[in-house]
Amino acid sequence: MRWKEHGFLLVLAVCGISLVTGGCAKLRARDKLNKGVYAFRSGQFDESIEELKRASTLAPIRVDIRIDLALTLTMLGEYEDARSQFEEVLRREPNNKRALDSLVFLSDPA
């Protein structure tokens, strides 16, 4: 085998072992994020929310996933759930402008 083939097989083996042990959570989170964004763009908002929730569970430190989830929840009128997601973003990044602006928007009763 050539070097590229060996390298590819090594990557597959390592990722396979990592999947079994839970180490490829980042890859699974990215996959769920992509599926959530695709579902959103396709107008399948409930599916988008479910995929984004799974992604945020797999990668809880990724505030971008939580923001996407919160914005989708806001669009569907799920304001309390959206607020919870934005607040979680602010716990991780206290100066996150998008979360701060969105919370102001959600606080405005008009």
Phi, psi and omega in degrees: 000150177279167183302316181299319179294319177298314180299318179297316179296322178296315178299315178300317180295314180297315180294323178298316177295319180295322178298318180296323182266002177087009185282344181264032180300326179297317179294319179293322178296317179297321177298315179295320177299312179300318178295322179294318178293318179298316179298319178299311181295336179271001179082011180263075191290322178297317177295321178301314180299316181297316179294319179292325175297317178297318180298318181290333175289320181286330181225073186296342180274351181280100182289335179297324178293315179297323178294315177301317178298313181297319179294321177295316177300320179298316180300328181269004178080013179270067190294321180294317178295321178297315180301318179300319179293316179296322178295323177295321176302315182291334174295326181273323180225087187302338181253020181293109186299320181297317179292318179299313179297321181292322177295323175298315178301315181291335180280340182281113183290347183283000000 
